[in-house]
Amino acid sequence: MLKKVLIADDSEQMRKSLREILEKNNYTVVGEAGNGLEVLKLYSANPPDILTLDIIMPQLGGIETLRMLRAKDKNLKIIMVSALDSIDRVKECLKAGANHYILKPFEEKKVIEIINKIVGT
């Protein structure tokens, strides 16, 4: 079963919240990144099964990071996370290869429901 998660968000508080939700629900957080460049380094060092990826991050944004990772790994489950509720942004993420999209602020139940659906549990 897919259980290793990498969390990417420029907000330390958002990363902490997601970590707590995931660990409480038996997922293993293998790393946290504050920008897309950190995501790429952590992915290379210890590829996760699932990536939660904020859209707006410094240095390398989420959509660019999504495209780069999707080109390397077709099986990685990628869930975009954003406070922006733009249908165009959602479509852009899904077209670029995201498996799903979560809006901030998120609820534990909704996050776990989406992840479980994506990993097939």
C-alpha positions in Angstrom: 0.0 0.0 0.0 1.2 3.5 -0.8 2.0 5.2 2.5 5.1 7.5 2.1 4.2 11.2 1.8 6.2 14.3 1.0 4.6 17.5 2.0 5.4 20.7 0.1 4.2 24.1 1.2 5.9 27.4 1.9 3.9 27.8 5.1 5.4 25.9 8.0 2.0 25.9 9.7 0.3 24.2 6.7 3.1 21.6 6.6 2.7 21.0 10.3 -1.1 20.6 10.0 -0.8 18.2 7.1 1.8 16.2 8.9 -0.4 15.8 12.0 -3.4 14.7 9.8 -1.4 12.2 7.8 0.5 10.7 10.7 -2.7 10.3 12.8 -4.1 8.4 9.8 -1.1 6.0 9.5 0.7 7.7 6.7 4.5 8.2 7.0 5.8 11.7 6.2 9.2 11.2 4.6 10.0 14.9 4.2 8.8 18.5 4.1 9.7 21.1 1.6 9.2 24.9 1.5 9.7 25.3 -2.2 9.9 23.4 -5.5 13.7 23.1 -5.5 13.5 21.3 -2.1 10.8 19.0 -3.4 13.0 17.9 -6.3 16.0 17.2 -3.9 13.9 15.3 -1.4 12.1 13.4 -4.2 15.5 12.3 -5.6 16.8 11.3 -2.2 13.8 9.3 -1.0 10.9 9.1 -3.6 7.5 9.2 -1.9 4.4 7.5 -3.0 2.3 10.6 -2.5 3.2 14.3 -2.8 1.0 17.2 -1.4 2.1 20.2 -3.4 1.3 23.8 -2.7 0.7 25.8 -5.9 2.3 29.1 -4.9 5.9 28.7 -3.5 9.1 30.6 -3.8 12.0 29.7 -6.2 10.0 27.0 -8.1 6.3 27.0 -8.0 4.0 24.1 -7.6 2.8 23.8 -11.2 6.3 23.9 -12.6 7.4 21.3 -10.0 4.4 19.2 -10.8 5.3 19.2 -14.5 9.0 18.3 -13.8 8.0 15.4 -11.5 5.3 14.1 -13.8 7.8 13.9 -16.6 10.1 11.7 -14.4 7.4 9.6 -12.6 4.0 8.7 -14.0 3.0 6.7 -10.9 3.6 9.4 -8.2 0.3 10.4 -6.7 0.3 14.3 -6.6 -2.3 16.3 -4.8 -2.2 20.0 -5.3 -3.0 22.2 -2.3 -4.0 25.9 -2.6 -6.0 28.7 -1.1 -6.9 29.8 -4.7 -10.3 28.6 -5.7 -9.9 29.2 -9.4 -11.5 26.7 -11.8 -8.8 27.6 -14.4 -6.1 26.9 -11.9 -7.7 23.5 -11.0 -7.9 22.6 -14.7 -4.3 23.6 -15.3 -3.1 21.4 -12.4 -5.2 18.4 -13.6 -4.0 18.9 -17.2 -0.4 19.0 -16.0 -0.9 15.6 -14.2 -2.2 16.3 -10.7 -4.3 13.5 -9.3 -6.5 15.8 -7.2 -6.8 19.2 -5.7 -7.4 20.3 -2.0 -8.4 23.8 -1.1 -7.1 25.6 2.0 -8.2 25.7 4.7 -8.6 22.0 4.6 -10.4 19.6 6.9 -8.9 16.4 8.2 -11.8 14.3 7.0 -11.6 15.7 3.4 -7.8 15.4 3.2 -7.9 11.7 4.2 -10.9 11.0 2.0 -9.1 12.3 -1.0 -5.8 10.6 -0.3 -7.4 7.3 0.4 -9.4 7.5 -2.8 -6.2 8.2 -4.8 -4.2 5.4 -3.3 -7.1 3.0 -3.6 -7.9 2.2 0.1 
